[in-house]
Structures are given as structure tokens and as C-alpha cells.
């Protein structure tokens, strides 16, 4: 919006600055952070008064009583600060930006409704059923596939739209064709739920998601810049620079949320936040044709997701026994007696390592 307004005002000193992606991205991050910090305290008070508070599970040896009653639905802080910043600094007619905003509203609404049901029913297990959540995640994946693969779509170049790219390999390894639809659905479900599983300790998900967003922002900048894309031998995605604004604004919003969510947390993001983050990251990954990059840059979330899968489907259902004391795996570390802040910081360190490996894939191909 601001970029459009500066064009309407005509020539004035510094006008070109507002057209640069780098400047708008930095301003979007700063705006999201300031808005989030300003709104955060007010929203926490409002959420507390509305009695939208955490209903913890009792894990026996892992006592959650010190967290019970903490306001949840903190994803509203992330979403609103992100939304205001993107609307201010993004090009609103850009299709990449439009789809990202659509994903943001879709998954925030899905998570908000789930948190609302948990609150009014008084239990952390009383939200939407797993099947209903999977249905709406899959439905979004199908819509995203239609937007990308439909005849006449100009979002992605048709010659690469249905192809599968793997990190560290220059050329696409497979043309999925119509099988790209179920692949997108799988990506959306996998990424959104993996981030949801990791949201279990104060600040645990926030920093790793920020690092994922930063990596995808770097790729969005490279792919949208014809010179950089040609030099690094990537396909050029015209218009994808607006995803830089989206992802950097998300980093600012997450920094503002961490202001209140760091140990001991004053508020939890809830499914409102974790599903919003997962859905948005999944959407950006698909739009940038970097879906499998998440296996590296989102390594922390992949580990959390696999721990739940192994526990539920291999351990309990197949072997009829637990493999981990509790899944996701961060609860097992709690059981081993490791302090919560130490677990969180160690996960952050692991996330930084995965981030560096992901950035190496820009050149090593």
C-alpha cells in the first residue's frame, strides 16, 4: 500500500527507496515487531478476561500445573501484526502475496476455532477432531494446487509448475503432473502439523519458524531476481519478491510474540498461531518450488513430527508399547530432567545448524 501511495504522490526525494524489496522487507519486519509489541499487552489482557486460557494435559511425572491458566490464542498477536505489516508494505495486486494472505486467513481461522472449542469445552483434547482438521488442511492444499496447475495460471511458469525439485540437485528430478495435487496436499498437512506438534514449550517453535522464514525469504529473493536466478541456475519466478515481504514480516511478528512467549511465557500461541505459521510456510514452500527444502531447514519440526508418528503408529498401534516416554520428543527430554529453557535453547541451536545447511544448497548444486 505504501509503495502504491508513493507512486501516486509523484516524484519526491527518496521515492525510489520505497520500490526496493530490501527496504520494504526491512520496514515490514520493523513494523510487524512494533505493532506486535504494542498490541501484545492489550491482547493478552483481553484474551485473559475472555477466559481463553490453556487447559494443560497432566503427564504425571511432567507437571504442567505452572502453565495452567496461561492465556492462549496468542497466534492472534502474530497474525494481526503480520497482516498489518504486509498490507502496508506489500504490493496488494501481486498473486504470490494474495495467495499467502489467503493461506494466512484460512489457517488462522482453522486454529482459532480449534482453540475456541478447547476453551469453551474445558479440555485440551476437546477441540476439533483430527479428521476435521486434516480435511480443511487437505482442502486448502487442493485449492492451492488448482491455483498453480489450472490451465492459464500465470503464477508459476507452466514448464516447472508440476515438477519436483530436490535440494542440492540442479534440475527437477520428476514431472509429477496431476500427481502434484496429492503431493501439495501432503506438504500442507505435513508442514502445518509438524509446526503444531513443536509448539509445546515456551519459545520452542518461535525461533525455528523464524529461521525457516528467513531461509525461504532468501530463496524468494534469489528466484525473483532474474540476474541472481540466472547466476545460481534457478528458474526465474517473476513476482515472487513479494514473498520476501511476507516472510520477513513474519519474522518481525514472531520476534514480537517471543517478547511475551519467552520462558516463563505470558501467553501461548495455541493452534491459532501454530496452524497459521505452518500453513503459511507450507504455502510459501509450494509457491517457491522448494517443498522438500523443509526437510532440511525445518529439521527440528521434522524430528518432532516423526517422534509423534513413531510413537502413535509404530509404537502404540503396531508394537503395543511406547517408544518414547512422551511424544512429541521434547516432553521426553523433560522427563529426563532437563530444564525447559535448556531444551528450548538446544533446539534453537539445532535449528541454526539446519539453517546453515539449507543456505549451502543455494550454491552447492
C-alpha positions in Angstrom: 0.0 0.0 0.0 2.8 2.5 0.9 4.6 1.6 -2.3 1.4 2.4 -4.3 0.9 5.7 -2.4 4.4 6.9 -3.1 3.8 6.3 -6.8 0.6 8.4 -6.7 2.4 11.3 -5.0 4.8 11.7 -7.9 8.5 12.4 -7.8 10.0 13.4 -4.4 13.4 12.8 -2.8 13.8 9.2 -1.7 10.8 7.9 -3.7 12.7 5.1 -5.3 13.6 3.8 -1.9 10.0 2.6 -1.4 10.2 0.4 -4.6 13.2 -1.6 -3.3 12.3 -5.0 -2.0 15.2 -4.9 0.5 13.9 -1.7 2.1 10.3 -2.7 2.1 11.2 -6.1 3.7 13.2 -4.5 6.5 10.4 -2.0 7.1 7.9 -4.8 7.2 9.9 -6.6 9.8 10.2 -3.5 12.0 6.5 -2.6 11.5 5.4 -6.1 12.5 7.6 -6.1 15.6 6.4 -2.7 16.8 2.8 -3.4 16.1 3.1 -6.8 17.8 4.7 -5.4 21.0 2.2 -2.5 21.1 -0.8 -4.7 20.6 0.5 -7.7 22.5 0.0 -6.4 26.1 -3.6 -5.3 25.3 -4.5 -8.5 23.5 -3.1 -10.7 26.4 -5.3 -8.8 28.8 -8.3 -9.2 26.6 -7.7 -12.9 26.0 -7.3 -13.4 29.7 -10.5 -11.6 30.5 -12.4 -13.6 27.9 -11.2 -16.8 29.7 -9.4 -18.2 26.7 -6.8 -19.9 28.9 -4.6 -23.0 28.5 -6.1 -26.3 29.6 -3.0 -28.5 30.2 -2.7 -32.3 30.0 -1.4 -34.0 33.1 1.6 -36.1 32.1 2.2 -37.4 35.6 6.0 -37.1 36.1 6.0 -34.0 33.8 4.0 -31.4 35.8 2.3 -28.7 33.7 0.5 -27.1 36.6 2.7 -24.0 36.5 1.4 -23.3 33.0 -2.3 -23.9 33.6 -4.4 -20.8 33.2 -1.9 -19.0 30.9 -3.8 -17.2 28.1 -3.7 -19.0 24.8 -4.8 -17.9 21.2 -1.6 -15.8 21.2 -1.4 -16.5 17.5 -3.8 -13.6 17.1 -0.8 -11.3 18.1 1.3 -12.9 15.4 -1.4 -12.8 12.8 -2.5 -9.2 13.3 1.0 -7.7 13.4 1.9 -9.8 10.3 -1.3 -8.7 8.5 -0.9 -5.0 9.2 2.7 -5.0 8.1 2.1 -6.9 4.9 -0.8 -4.7 3.9 1.3 -1.6 4.5 4.5 -2.7 2.7 3.4 -5.3 0.1 2.1 -4.9 -3.4 -1.5 -5.9 -2.9 -2.2 -6.9 -6.5 0.6 -9.5 -6.6 -0.6 -13.1 -6.9 2.0 -14.5 -4.6 1.1 -12.0 -1.9 -2.7 -12.7 -2.4 -2.3 -16.5 -2.0 -0.1 -16.0 1.0 -2.7 -13.8 2.6 -5.5 -16.3 1.7 -3.5 -19.0 3.4 -3.0 -16.8 6.5 -6.7 -16.2 6.9 -7.6 -19.9 6.2 -5.2 -21.4 8.8 -5.7 -18.7 11.4 -9.4 -19.3 11.3 -9.0 -23.0 11.5 -6.7 -22.7 14.5 -8.8 -20.1 16.2 -11.9 -22.3 16.0 -10.0 -25.2 17.4 -8.7 -23.1 20.3 -12.2 -21.7 20.9 -13.7 -25.2 21.2 -11.0 -26.3 23.7 -11.6 -23.2 25.8 -15.4 -23.5 26.0 -15.3 -27.3 26.5 -12.6 -27.0 29.1 -10.1 -29.6 27.8 -7.1 -29.6 25.6 -8.5 -32.7 23.9 -11.9 -31.1 23.2 -11.1 -29.1 20.1 -11.9 -30.1 16.5 -11.3 -33.8 15.7 -8.1 -34.7 13.9 -10.2 -35.8 10.9 -11.9 -32.4 10.5 -8.6 -30.5 10.8 -7.0 -32.8 8.2 -10.0 -32.3 5.9 -9.6 -28.5 5.9 -5.8 -28.7 5.6 -6.3 -31.0 2.6 -9.0 -28.8 1.1 -6.6 -25.8 1.2 -3.9 -27.9 -0.4 -6.3 -28.9 -3.2 -7.3 -25.2 -3.8 -3.6 -24.2 -3.8 -2.9 -26.9 -6.4 -5.8 -25.7 -8.6 -4.4 -22.1 -8.4 -1.0 -23.3 -9.5 -1.8 -26.0 -12.1 -5.0 -24.8 -13.7 -4.7 -24.1 -17.4 -4.0 -20.5 -17.9 -2.4 -20.0 -14.5 0.4 -17.4 -14.6 1.5 -17.8 -11.0 4.3 -20.2 -11.9 5.9 -20.8 -15.3 4.0 -23.8 -16.8 7.2 -25.6 -17.7 8.1 -26.0 -14.0 4.7 -25.9 -12.2 4.3 -29.6 -11.8 7.9 -30.6 -11.4 9.7 -31.8 -8.3 12.9 -30.2 -7.2 15.3 -31.6 -4.6 17.9 -29.6 -2.6 21.5 -29.9 -3.9 20.2 -31.1 -7.3 20.1 -28.5 -10.1 17.5 -29.9 -12.4 14.0 -31.2 -11.5 14.0 -34.9 -10.7 10.5 -35.7 -11.7 7.4 -34.2 -13.5 4.6 -35.2 -11.2 1.8 -33.9 -13.5 -1.6 -34.5 -11.9 0.1 -36.3 -9.0 1.3 -32.9 -7.9 -2.1 -32.3 -6.4 -1.8 -35.1 -3.7 1.9 -34.0 -3.2 0.8 -30.4 -2.4 -1.9 -31.8 0.0 0.7 -33.9 1.7 3.1 -31.0 2.0 0.5 -28.7 3.5 -0.7 -31.3 6.0 2.9 -32.3 6.9 4.3 -28.9 7.4 1.3 -27.4 9.2 1.1 -30.3 11.7 4.8 -30.6 12.3 5.0 -27.0 13.5 1.8 -27.6 15.5 3.5 -30.5 17.3 6.6 -28.5 18.2 4.6 -25.8 20.0 4.9 -27.4 23.4 7.4 -25.4 25.4 7.9 -21.7 25.9 9.5 -20.2 22.8 10.3 -23.6 21.3 8.6 -23.1 17.9 9.1 -19.4 17.6 12.8 -19.1 16.7 13.0 -22.2 14.4 10.0 -20.9 12.4 11.7 -17.5 12.1 14.8 -19.2 10.8 12.7 -21.2 8.3 11.1 -18.0 7.2 14.4 -16.3 6.7 15.7 -19.1 4.5 12.6 -19.1 2.3 12.9 -15.3 2.1 16.4 -15.7 0.8 15.3 -18.2 -1.8 12.3 -15.9 -2.7 14.7 -13.0 -3.3 17.1 -15.1 -5.5 14.3 -16.7 -7.5 12.5 -13.4 -8.1 15.7 -11.6 -9.3 16.4 -12.6 -12.9 20.2 -11.9 -12.6 20.6 -13.8 -9.3 18.4 -16.7 -10.5 20.4 -17.0 -13.8 23.8 -16.8 -11.9 22.7 -19.5 -9.4 20.9 -21.6 -12.2 17.5 -21.4 -10.7 14.2 -20.9 -12.6 13.1 -17.2 -12.5 9.8 -16.7 -10.7 8.6 -13.2 -11.6 6.7 -11.6 -8.8 7.9 -13.8 -6.1 9.7 -10.9 -4.4 6.5 -10.2 -2.5 7.0 -13.4 -0.6 10.2 -11.7 0.8 7.9 -9.1 2.3 5.6 -11.8 3.6 8.3 -13.9 5.2 10.3 -11.0 6.7 7.2 -9.5 8.2 6.5 -12.9 9.7 10.0 -12.8 11.4 9.1 -9.4 12.9 5.8 -10.7 14.1 7.4 -13.7 15.7 10.0 -11.6 17.4 7.2 -9.5 18.9 5.4 -12.7 20.1 8.7 -14.1 21.6 8.8 -10.9 23.7 5.8 -12.3 25.6 6.3 -16.0 25.0 9.8 -16.5 26.3 10.2 -18.5 29.5 8.1 -18.2 31.6 5.5 -17.5 28.9 2.8 -14.8 29.5 0.8 -16.3 26.6 0.8 -19.3 24.3 0.3 -19.2 20.5 -2.2 -22.1 20.5 -3.4 -23.7 17.3 -4.3 -20.2 16.2 -0.6 -19.5 15.9 0.9 -22.8 15.1 -1.5 -23.7 12.3 -1.2 -20.2 10.8 2.6 -20.5 10.8 2.6 -24.0 9.4 0.0 -23.2 6.7 1.8 -20.0 5.6 5.3 -21.7 5.5 3.8 -24.6 3.5 2.2 -22.2 1.0 5.4 -20.3 0.5 7.4 -23.6 0.1 5.0 -24.7 -2.7 4.9 -21.3 -4.4 8.8 -21.3 -4.5 9.0 -24.9 -5.6 11.1 -25.6 -2.5 8.8 -28.1 -0.7 11.5 -30.6 0.1 13.8 -28.0 1.4 11.7 -28.0 4.5 13.1 -31.5 5.4 16.4 -29.7 6.0 15.6 -26.1 7.1 12.6 -27.4 9.2 14.6 -30.3 10.6 13.5 -29.5 14.2 9.9 -29.8 13.1 10.5 -32.9 11.1 12.1 -34.5 14.2 9.0 -33.6 16.3 6.6 -34.9 13.7 8.5 -38.2 13.3 8.5 -38.7 17.1 4.7 -38.4 17.1 4.3 -40.7 14.1 6.7 -43.3 15.5 5.0 -43.2 18.9 1.4 -43.3 17.7 1.6 -45.6 14.6 4.6 -47.8 15.2 4.9 -47.9 18.9 1.3 -47.9 20.3 -0.7 -49.3 17.3 1.8 -51.8 15.9 4.1 -52.8 18.8 1.5 -52.1 21.5 4.1 -50.2 23.6 5.6 -46.7 23.9 8.9 -46.0 22.2 9.3 -42.5 23.8 8.2 -41.7 27.3 6.0 -39.0 25.7 5.7 -37.5 22.2 6.5 -35.0 20.8 10.0 -35.8 21.8 10.6 -32.5 23.7 8.4 -34.0 26.5 10.7 -37.0 26.8 13.7 -34.6 27.4 11.6 -33.0 30.2 11.0 -36.5 31.7 14.8 -37.0 31.7 15.1 -34.0 34.0 16.4 -31.4 31.6 15.2 -27.9 32.4 12.7 -26.4 29.9 14.8 -23.3 28.9 17.8 -25.6 28.2 15.7 -27.9 26.0 14.4 -24.9 24.1 17.8 -23.3 23.5 19.3 -26.6 22.4 16.5 -26.9 19.9 17.3 -23.4 18.7 20.9 -24.3 18.2 20.0 -27.4 16.2 17.7 -25.2 14.1 20.6 -22.8 13.3 22.6 -25.7 12.1 19.8 -26.8 9.8 19.5 -23.2 8.5 23.2 -23.1 7.6 23.0 -26.4 5.7 19.9 -25.1 3.8 21.7 -21.9 2.7 24.6 -24.0 1.4 22.1 -25.6 -1.1 21.9 -22.2 -2.8 25.3 -22.7 -4.3 26.2 -26.3 -3.9 24.1 -27.9 -6.6 
